Amino acid sequence: MRLTIVVLAFFILPKIGVSQFHEDQVGAWYMYFFNTSFKESVWGVQGDVQYRNWNLGGDLEQLLLRGGVTYSPKQAYIKFTLGYGIITTGQFGENTTTTGESRIYQEALFPVKFGNRVYTNHRFRYEQRFVDNQDLRTRYRYNLFLNVALNKPAMEAKTLYLALYNELFINGERSIGDGRTVEVYDRNRLYGAVGYILKDGLKVQAGFMNQNTDNWSKNQFQLSLHHKF
């Protein structure tokens, strides 16, 4: 019963606000995620590099570089992160204009396991965004991750698994300066993929994500490498 509720949570959020835009063209995100702890310390670091395209390659949507310091209290299944990101956002099509953004973020990540094969993670993130030619913006994000081991009873080396997530973004304020406004709802991301654990601490995922913003909706192919060392 609990598993059914978790799975249904990925599909209950409606599609909102679609505009005339090349939504039928599949984009692509290529990503590398890493995290590590300092030996037996409660401290560590994590980060990611993401190269996002409006198409399968060459039409820059975003280049994102992000990293942070992590703190995992002993005898508590939770991880806190304080981080910073640099983002370059491109325009769709032949327009080569880009927008820069610096971002500070704080997040909490905690896992919940159901039975032997089902692994979930809940991530809460709060961002302070410094976007070119805009006032300071803030944003709230909640992501529910779900991994289901397929050919083995645990997430270990040589395990094939199903990876799902749904992430909701909410703007902290509507005014962004010079009389411009944004909606409270920013976007939603719904993702499904197949993953494979190459060895302990290294896994790869390939799948598709639907990103739905206040103005448009688009499908993205995603290929990611996840590295824990």
C-alpha positions as CSV (number, residue, x, y, z in Angstrom):
1,M,0.0,0.0,0.0
2,R,2.8,2.4,0.9
3,L,4.6,1.7,-2.3
4,T,1.5,2.4,-4.3
5,I,1.1,5.8,-2.6
6,V,4.8,6.7,-3.4
7,V,4.5,5.7,-7.0
8,L,1.2,7.6,-7.5
9,A,2.9,10.8,-6.0
10,F,4.9,11.1,-9.2
11,F,1.9,11.4,-11.4
12,I,-0.6,13.6,-9.5
13,L,0.8,17.0,-10.4
14,P,-1.1,18.4,-13.4
15,K,0.5,20.0,-16.4
16,I,0.3,23.8,-16.2
17,G,0.7,26.6,-18.6
18,V,1.9,25.5,-22.1
19,S,2.8,28.0,-24.7
20,Q,3.6,27.9,-28.5
21,F,7.2,26.8,-28.4
22,H,9.1,23.9,-30.0
23,E,7.9,21.5,-27.3
24,D,8.0,18.5,-29.6
25,Q,11.8,18.8,-30.1
26,V,13.6,16.6,-27.6
27,G,16.4,18.3,-25.7
28,A,19.3,16.6,-23.8
29,W,21.0,17.0,-20.5
30,Y,24.4,15.4,-19.9
31,M,25.3,15.3,-16.2
32,Y,28.0,14.3,-13.7
33,F,27.2,14.1,-9.9
34,F,29.8,13.5,-7.2
35,N,29.9,13.3,-3.4
36,T,32.4,12.3,-0.8
37,S,33.0,12.5,2.9
38,F,36.3,13.2,4.6
39,K,37.2,9.8,5.9
40,E,35.1,9.1,9.0
41,S,34.2,12.8,9.4
42,V,30.6,14.1,9.4
43,W,31.8,16.7,6.8
44,G,32.1,16.2,3.1
45,V,31.5,17.8,-0.3
46,Q,29.2,17.2,-3.2
47,G,28.5,18.8,-6.6
48,D,27.5,18.4,-10.2
49,V,28.3,19.6,-13.7
50,Q,25.4,19.7,-16.2
51,Y,25.4,20.6,-19.9
52,R,21.8,21.1,-21.0
53,N,20.7,21.5,-24.6
54,W,17.5,22.6,-26.2
55,N,18.2,19.9,-28.8
56,L,20.3,16.7,-28.6
57,G,23.5,18.8,-28.7
58,G,24.8,22.2,-29.7
59,D,21.9,24.5,-28.8
60,L,22.8,25.6,-25.3
61,E,20.0,25.7,-22.8
62,Q,22.2,25.8,-19.6
63,L,25.7,25.1,-18.3
64,L,25.5,24.5,-14.6
65,L,28.4,24.2,-12.2
66,R,27.5,23.6,-8.6
67,G,29.2,22.4,-5.4
68,G,28.7,22.5,-1.7
69,V,29.9,21.4,1.8
70,T,27.9,18.7,3.4
71,Y,27.2,17.8,7.0
72,S,25.8,14.4,8.1
73,P,25.1,14.2,11.8
74,K,26.1,10.9,13.4
75,Q,23.3,8.5,14.1
76,A,20.9,10.5,12.0
77,Y,19.9,9.6,8.5
78,I,20.0,13.1,7.0
79,K,22.5,15.2,5.1
80,F,22.6,19.0,5.1
81,T,24.4,21.0,2.3
82,L,25.4,24.6,1.9
83,G,26.4,25.3,-1.7
84,Y,27.0,27.7,-4.5
85,G,26.3,27.5,-8.2
86,I,27.2,29.3,-11.4
87,I,24.7,29.0,-14.3
88,T,24.9,30.2,-17.9
89,T,21.5,30.1,-19.6
90,G,21.1,30.3,-23.4
91,Q,18.2,31.2,-25.7
92,F,16.4,28.7,-27.9
93,G,17.4,28.5,-31.5
94,E,20.0,30.6,-33.3
95,N,20.1,33.4,-30.7
96,T,23.4,33.2,-28.9
97,T,22.6,35.6,-26.1
98,T,23.2,34.2,-22.7
99,T,22.2,35.2,-19.1
100,G,24.4,34.7,-16.1
101,E,23.3,33.6,-12.6
102,S,25.0,33.0,-9.3
103,R,23.2,30.9,-6.8
104,I,23.5,30.1,-3.1
105,Y,21.5,27.2,-1.8
106,Q,20.8,25.2,1.4
107,E,19.3,21.7,1.3
108,A,18.3,18.7,3.4
109,L,18.3,15.2,2.1
110,F,17.0,12.2,3.9
111,P,16.3,8.6,2.8
112,V,13.4,6.3,3.5
113,K,13.5,2.7,2.6
114,F,10.4,0.5,1.8
115,G,11.1,-3.2,2.1
116,N,14.2,-4.7,0.4
117,R,14.1,-3.1,-3.1
118,V,12.5,0.3,-2.8
119,Y,14.7,3.3,-1.9
120,T,13.4,6.8,-1.6
121,N,15.1,10.2,-0.9
122,H,13.4,13.4,0.0
123,R,15.2,16.6,-0.9
124,F,14.3,20.1,0.3
125,R,16.2,23.0,-1.2
126,Y,16.1,26.7,-0.7
127,E,17.9,29.0,-3.2
128,Q,19.0,32.6,-3.3
129,R,19.4,33.6,-7.0
130,F,21.4,36.5,-8.3
131,V,20.3,36.7,-12.0
132,D,21.7,39.3,-14.4
133,N,19.5,42.4,-14.6
134,Q,17.0,41.1,-11.9
135,D,16.4,41.7,-8.3
136,L,17.4,39.0,-5.8
137,R,15.2,36.0,-6.2
138,T,14.5,33.1,-4.0
139,R,13.0,29.7,-4.8
140,Y,11.8,26.6,-2.9
141,R,12.2,23.1,-4.3
142,Y,11.0,19.7,-3.2
143,N,12.2,16.5,-4.9
144,L,10.9,13.0,-4.2
145,F,13.4,10.3,-5.6
146,L,12.5,6.7,-6.0
147,N,14.9,3.9,-6.9
148,V,13.7,0.3,-7.3
149,A,16.2,-2.5,-7.6
150,L,15.2,-4.9,-10.4
151,N,17.6,-7.9,-10.7
152,K,18.9,-7.9,-7.2
153,P,17.3,-7.4,-3.8
154,A,19.6,-4.5,-2.9
155,M,21.3,-1.5,-4.6
156,E,24.7,-3.0,-5.0
157,A,27.3,-3.6,-7.8
158,K,25.8,-5.0,-11.1
159,T,22.2,-4.0,-10.0
160,L,19.8,-2.8,-12.7
161,Y,17.3,-0.4,-11.3
162,L,14.4,1.8,-12.1
163,A,14.9,5.5,-11.2
164,L,12.0,8.0,-10.9
165,Y,11.6,11.5,-9.4
166,N,9.3,14.4,-9.3
167,E,10.5,17.9,-8.4
168,L,8.3,20.9,-7.8
169,F,9.7,24.5,-7.9
170,I,8.0,27.5,-6.2
171,N,9.2,31.1,-6.5
172,G,9.6,33.0,-3.2
173,E,8.4,36.3,-4.6
174,R,6.7,37.5,-7.8
175,S,8.5,40.8,-8.4
176,I,11.9,40.5,-10.1
177,G,12.6,44.2,-10.7
178,D,11.7,47.0,-13.2
179,G,8.0,46.2,-12.9
180,R,8.5,42.6,-14.1
181,T,6.8,39.7,-12.3
182,V,6.8,35.9,-12.4
183,E,4.3,33.4,-11.2
184,V,4.5,31.6,-7.9
185,Y,4.6,28.3,-9.7
186,D,8.0,28.1,-11.4
187,R,8.2,24.6,-12.9
188,N,7.8,20.9,-12.3
189,R,10.1,18.0,-13.5
190,L,8.9,14.5,-13.9
191,Y,11.6,11.9,-14.6
192,G,11.9,8.2,-15.4
193,A,15.0,6.2,-16.2
194,V,16.9,2.9,-16.1
195,G,20.1,2.8,-14.1
196,Y,22.9,0.4,-13.6
197,I,25.4,0.2,-10.8
198,L,28.8,-0.3,-12.4
199,K,30.5,-0.9,-9.0
200,D,30.3,0.4,-5.5
201,G,30.1,4.2,-5.7
202,L,29.6,4.5,-9.4
203,K,26.3,4.2,-11.4
204,V,24.9,5.4,-14.7
205,Q,21.4,6.4,-15.6
206,A,19.6,7.0,-18.9
207,G,16.0,8.2,-19.3
208,F,13.6,11.0,-20.0
209,M,12.3,14.0,-18.1
210,N,9.3,16.3,-18.8
211,Q,10.0,19.8,-17.6
212,N,6.9,21.9,-17.3
213,T,7.2,25.7,-16.6
214,D,4.7,28.4,-16.4
215,N,5.2,29.1,-20.1
216,W,6.1,25.9,-21.8
217,S,6.6,22.1,-21.5
218,K,9.5,20.1,-23.0
219,N,10.9,16.6,-23.0
220,Q,14.5,16.0,-22.2
221,F,16.7,13.0,-22.7
222,Q,19.0,12.6,-19.8
223,L,22.3,10.7,-19.4
224,S,24.0,11.0,-16.0
225,L,27.0,9.5,-14.1
226,H,26.8,9.4,-10.3
227,H,30.1,9.1,-8.4
228,K,30.5,8.5,-4.7
229,F,34.1,8.2,-3.5
